[in-house]
Amino acid sequence: MMTKEKDWDYIARLEKAIKAKYGTEAILNPSSNWTEEKEQQYIEQLKEFAKKENIRKEQTDKVEKDGFFIAKNLITKKSKRKCPICGIYSFKARDDLYRNKYDCCFKCFIQWVENREERWLEGWRPNNDKKE
């Protein structure tokens, strides 16, 4: 079997043509310009990239909950859909408005807060036996 030997003259001509067309930097060995300072900068860039990648991964991690995959960072958020007074879960915009202002749903606002806003804002809440 015949082995193919390198044609050193062809390689020299090729390098000379590349140098003429693209300049000296095109034929230099990449490690010839590498310094210890550049190495440290590169390592710092790698560490910063790894941190950003870990943060991105944490934000996109999925967790199974009730048969569905949900982003992990959404599970830790507290939902404001459930009324703390009566426990009703609602998506209505009207309930959102009263929940933000009075920390209760519209139904509880009508029953417990309306015409008694000062007492409510001072901290009064109905007892469990009064709710029924």
Backbone bond lengths (Angstrom), bond angles and torsions (degrees), N, CA, C in turn:
res aa  C-N    CA-C-N  psi(-1)  N-CA   C-N-CA  omega(-1)  CA-C   N-CA-C  phi
1 M - - - 1.432 - - 1.523 109.08 -
2 M 1.283 115.83 139.16 1.456 122.02 -174.60 1.532 110.59 -94.14
3 T 1.310 117.91 130.11 1.461 121.33 178.99 1.521 108.70 -95.05
4 K 1.297 113.80 142.33 1.456 119.35 -179.67 1.522 108.57 -88.30
5 E 1.321 116.62 119.79 1.465 120.83 179.28 1.521 109.53 -94.91
6 K 1.334 115.02 152.99 1.457 120.05 179.95 1.519 110.00 -74.01
7 D 1.321 113.90 139.03 1.460 120.16 175.90 1.525 107.21 -96.13
8 W 1.334 115.77 95.96 1.456 121.50 -174.81 1.527 111.89 -63.41
9 D 1.295 117.59 -32.22 1.474 120.38 178.31 1.534 110.37 -66.15
10 Y 1.345 116.33 -41.92 1.459 120.45 179.09 1.526 110.12 -63.73
11 I 1.329 117.12 -41.84 1.464 121.68 179.75 1.524 110.15 -63.53
12 A 1.326 118.02 -41.57 1.468 122.12 178.88 1.528 110.21 -64.30
13 R 1.335 117.91 -42.77 1.469 121.18 178.71 1.534 110.50 -64.52
14 L 1.325 116.10 -40.44 1.454 121.15 179.43 1.529 111.05 -63.67
15 E 1.318 117.22 -45.43 1.462 120.97 177.81 1.524 111.08 -62.64
16 K 1.301 116.87 -39.48 1.466 121.40 179.46 1.533 110.43 -64.49
17 A 1.336 117.26 -40.59 1.465 121.08 178.80 1.529 111.00 -67.64
18 I 1.331 117.12 -40.67 1.468 121.14 178.04 1.520 110.16 -63.93
19 K 1.350 116.45 -41.42 1.461 121.29 179.16 1.520 110.37 -63.16
20 A 1.324 117.03 -41.36 1.467 120.62 -179.59 1.531 110.77 -66.21
21 K 1.317 117.49 -39.30 1.466 120.76 -176.15 1.527 112.94 -81.11
22 Y 1.357 118.15 -42.57 1.463 121.89 -171.87 1.527 115.06 -112.13
23 G 1.300 119.14 -11.09 1.454 121.67 179.22 1.528 112.20 101.72
24 T 1.326 115.68 171.09 1.459 122.89 -174.93 1.527 112.33 -64.93
25 E 1.327 117.06 -35.53 1.459 120.23 -177.53 1.527 112.46 -61.97
26 A 1.327 117.89 -25.06 1.463 121.33 -177.28 1.531 112.22 -69.85
27 I 1.318 117.13 -24.67 1.473 118.54 -177.10 1.530 113.15 -107.92
28 L 1.342 117.01 0.59 1.465 119.77 179.11 1.521 111.04 -73.78
29 N 1.318 115.83 150.78 1.455 122.11 172.96 1.531 107.48 -70.93
30 P 1.325 118.65 128.74 1.474 120.10 -177.19 1.524 113.76 -57.04
31 S 1.296 118.63 -31.60 1.468 119.96 -177.97 1.526 112.46 -78.34
32 S 1.311 118.94 -7.73 1.462 119.94 -179.36 1.526 112.23 -70.18
33 N 1.329 118.62 -26.62 1.468 121.81 179.32 1.527 112.47 -100.52
34 W 1.317 118.01 3.04 1.460 122.31 -176.76 1.517 109.74 -80.86
35 T 1.350 115.80 129.80 1.466 120.40 179.90 1.523 109.07 -120.35
36 E 1.310 115.33 171.44 1.466 120.72 177.89 1.527 110.44 -64.50
37 E 1.326 116.55 -36.80 1.471 121.04 178.39 1.537 110.77 -63.77
38 K 1.306 116.99 -43.36 1.464 121.01 177.47 1.529 110.83 -64.11
39 E 1.316 116.42 -36.24 1.462 120.86 178.21 1.529 110.60 -63.15
40 Q 1.348 117.56 -43.39 1.464 121.81 178.92 1.533 111.30 -65.16
41 Q 1.328 116.96 -41.03 1.468 120.73 176.88 1.525 110.72 -61.56
42 Y 1.311 115.70 -42.70 1.468 120.87 179.77 1.528 111.11 -62.67
43 I 1.320 117.10 -42.74 1.468 121.57 179.37 1.530 110.22 -64.42
44 E 1.339 117.75 -41.50 1.460 121.22 177.86 1.533 110.80 -63.49
45 Q 1.331 116.72 -40.61 1.463 120.53 177.71 1.530 110.89 -63.21
46 L 1.330 116.21 -40.02 1.465 119.91 177.87 1.530 111.64 -63.57
47 K 1.329 116.87 -42.20 1.464 120.82 178.50 1.527 111.13 -63.17
48 E 1.331 116.88 -43.94 1.463 121.20 178.97 1.529 110.73 -63.27
49 F 1.311 116.25 -42.16 1.466 120.67 178.20 1.529 110.60 -62.51
50 A 1.325 116.90 -42.17 1.470 120.94 179.82 1.526 110.77 -63.29
51 K 1.335 118.27 -40.10 1.461 121.49 177.70 1.527 110.64 -61.78
52 K 1.332 116.66 -47.22 1.463 120.95 179.51 1.520 110.93 -62.58
53 E 1.311 116.52 -39.40 1.465 120.97 179.65 1.526 110.84 -65.79
54 N 1.330 117.24 -39.64 1.473 120.65 177.22 1.518 111.49 -64.71
55 I 1.329 116.85 -40.90 1.470 120.33 177.65 1.521 110.09 -63.43
56 R 1.316 117.39 -44.41 1.458 121.49 179.17 1.523 110.79 -62.87
57 K 1.317 116.59 -39.71 1.458 120.64 179.96 1.527 111.31 -66.31
58 E 1.333 116.99 -41.12 1.466 120.73 177.97 1.520 111.39 -61.98
59 Q 1.329 116.32 -36.35 1.460 120.11 -179.20 1.521 111.86 -72.43
60 T 1.319 117.16 -26.55 1.463 119.57 -177.41 1.523 113.07 -103.13
61 D 1.335 117.68 0.16 1.470 119.79 177.57 1.523 109.67 -62.61
62 K 1.314 115.55 138.23 1.461 121.19 -179.96 1.519 109.52 -110.19
63 V 1.328 115.32 143.88 1.452 122.66 179.21 1.520 107.62 -127.57
64 E 1.330 116.56 140.14 1.455 119.82 178.50 1.523 109.35 -82.50
65 K 1.320 115.48 127.59 1.465 120.78 177.97 1.525 107.34 -141.91
66 D 1.307 115.38 120.87 1.466 122.28 179.85 1.527 111.99 55.77
67 G 1.320 117.50 36.37 1.459 121.10 176.67 1.514 114.28 85.16
68 F 1.322 118.48 4.65 1.461 122.05 179.63 1.519 109.16 -123.48
69 F 1.339 116.07 152.34 1.451 120.51 173.99 1.523 108.22 -94.88
70 I 1.332 115.34 124.03 1.455 122.08 -177.17 1.522 108.35 -125.06
71 A 1.330 116.45 143.82 1.464 120.52 176.64 1.521 109.21 -58.27
72 K 1.317 115.98 134.00 1.462 122.01 -174.81 1.528 111.98 -59.24
73 N 1.329 117.35 -37.59 1.456 119.72 -177.31 1.531 112.13 -72.00
74 L 1.329 119.00 -16.96 1.462 120.78 177.52 1.521 112.23 -79.04
75 I 1.306 117.27 -26.57 1.460 121.30 -177.38 1.522 111.16 -68.46
76 T 1.313 117.63 -33.74 1.458 120.64 -177.19 1.521 112.35 -75.20
77 K 1.328 117.61 -17.35 1.456 120.26 179.90 1.524 109.96 -73.84
78 K 1.313 115.52 135.75 1.456 120.43 179.70 1.525 108.87 -81.90
79 S 1.306 115.71 130.31 1.456 121.35 179.71 1.516 110.03 -80.51
80 K 1.341 116.93 137.67 1.458 121.35 177.31 1.519 109.90 -107.71
81 R 1.316 117.48 27.71 1.455 121.89 -178.81 1.522 112.59 -88.44
82 K 1.307 117.42 -18.77 1.460 121.33 -176.27 1.530 109.36 -99.09
83 C 1.315 115.51 128.71 1.466 120.89 179.01 1.531 108.87 -70.89
84 P 1.336 118.68 127.35 1.464 120.27 179.94 1.534 113.65 -71.43
85 I 1.314 118.03 -15.66 1.460 121.14 -178.19 1.529 110.96 -87.58
86 C 1.351 116.77 -55.76 1.467 119.54 -175.59 1.525 113.25 -102.88
87 G 1.332 117.96 -15.86 1.456 121.31 177.75 1.519 115.01 83.97
88 I 1.332 118.28 7.53 1.470 120.87 179.82 1.529 109.52 -76.73
89 Y 1.322 115.01 136.31 1.466 122.65 179.32 1.519 108.41 -97.12
90 S 1.344 118.37 124.20 1.454 120.79 -173.86 1.518 112.21 -141.05
91 F 1.356 115.75 146.46 1.458 122.31 174.24 1.532 111.79 -107.61
92 K 1.302 118.18 7.16 1.461 122.05 -176.07 1.529 110.15 -71.86
93 A 1.342 114.59 139.63 1.465 120.48 179.66 1.527 110.73 -64.94
94 R 1.314 117.17 -34.60 1.459 121.47 179.51 1.528 110.10 -61.93
95 D 1.337 116.43 -42.14 1.466 119.70 178.31 1.524 111.03 -65.90
96 D 1.346 116.77 -37.33 1.464 120.03 177.39 1.523 111.48 -60.00
97 L 1.314 116.22 -41.43 1.458 121.14 -180.00 1.533 111.33 -60.47
98 Y 1.322 116.67 -49.07 1.465 120.25 -179.38 1.524 112.13 -71.99
99 R 1.331 117.60 -30.88 1.460 120.61 178.46 1.520 110.05 -67.06
100 N 1.343 116.44 -38.38 1.467 119.73 179.16 1.529 111.87 -69.29
101 K 1.321 116.68 -38.88 1.467 119.49 -176.17 1.528 113.36 -86.35
102 Y 1.337 116.72 -43.13 1.465 120.22 -174.00 1.526 114.00 -116.24
103 D 1.306 118.33 0.24 1.459 123.43 -179.25 1.538 111.79 58.59
104 C 1.335 115.16 42.23 1.461 121.55 174.95 1.532 108.53 -157.62
105 C 1.321 116.85 165.90 1.470 120.65 178.57 1.530 110.28 -80.21
106 F 1.325 116.69 174.46 1.459 121.72 -179.06 1.528 111.40 -62.16
107 K 1.332 116.40 -41.63 1.463 121.20 -179.54 1.536 110.56 -60.58
108 C 1.326 116.80 -45.67 1.472 120.30 178.37 1.523 110.93 -68.03
109 F 1.325 117.55 -33.63 1.457 120.21 176.96 1.525 109.89 -60.28
110 I 1.330 116.50 -47.29 1.465 120.74 -179.99 1.530 110.31 -62.26
111 Q 1.318 116.20 -43.07 1.470 119.66 -174.94 1.520 112.94 -76.55
112 W 1.338 118.92 -40.89 1.461 120.77 -169.55 1.539 115.49 -114.02
113 V 1.340 117.72 -26.58 1.464 118.86 -169.67 1.523 112.89 -104.59
114 E 1.314 118.26 -39.01 1.456 121.53 -173.71 1.531 111.04 -53.77
115 N 1.337 115.12 131.45 1.468 124.67 -176.78 1.533 113.06 67.94
116 R 1.330 118.34 5.96 1.470 122.41 176.86 1.537 110.02 -134.24
117 E 1.337 116.19 33.75 1.469 121.05 -174.17 1.529 112.47 -60.24
118 E 1.332 117.46 -40.06 1.467 119.57 -178.36 1.522 110.92 -61.24
119 R 1.317 116.59 -47.65 1.466 120.98 -179.96 1.530 110.10 -61.71
120 W 1.330 116.69 -41.32 1.465 121.40 -179.90 1.524 110.71 -63.39
121 L 1.327 116.67 -46.74 1.471 121.07 -178.70 1.526 112.13 -68.26
122 E 1.343 117.09 -21.35 1.465 120.38 175.96 1.523 111.72 -78.51
123 G 1.344 117.09 -11.74 1.450 119.45 175.61 1.513 115.99 120.03
124 W 1.331 118.48 -1.89 1.466 119.99 179.42 1.520 110.25 -66.93
125 R 1.345 117.26 137.27 1.462 123.61 174.47 1.511 108.46 -137.62
126 P 1.328 118.30 149.34 1.482 120.08 -179.88 1.512 111.22 -67.98
127 N 1.317 115.84 146.29 1.465 121.48 175.52 1.526 108.35 -75.26
128 N 1.325 116.64 163.20 1.461 120.61 179.14 1.522 111.90 -61.52
129 D 1.320 118.36 -37.26 1.461 120.01 -179.54 1.539 110.95 -71.13
130 K 1.320 118.96 -29.15 1.463 121.30 177.48 1.527 111.53 -75.13
131 K 1.326 117.93 -28.73 1.452 121.21 -179.33 1.518 111.62 -61.72
132 E 1.321 116.96 -36.10 1.454 121.01 -176.92 1.497 109.48 -76.50
